[in-house]
Amino acid sequence: MKLAVFDELFKGMSKKVEELEKYFIEDIDWQNSYFYTDSIINIKLLELVGNLVAVNPDTHILNHAQKQNCQIV
């Protein structure tokens, strides 16, 4: 993936996280939340939740999940 494309995807995900926080910050228990992903594009959400599940992960997510002792399926 070209860096420019990744940057745009990352900005889009950052905006999604900002919107979630804006509307649900008091109602979301991030530490006890689960997030299922296969792509590093979701890194902002990965950093928020307490329970990451990597599903058929790309190389970047696999490395992250292994370092964090996350579930990999």
Secondary structure, DSSP 4 states (H G I P E B T S, - for coil): --HHHHHHHHHHHHHHHHHHHHHHTTT--GGG-EEEESSGGGHHHHHH-SEEEESS--HHHHHHHHHTT-EE-
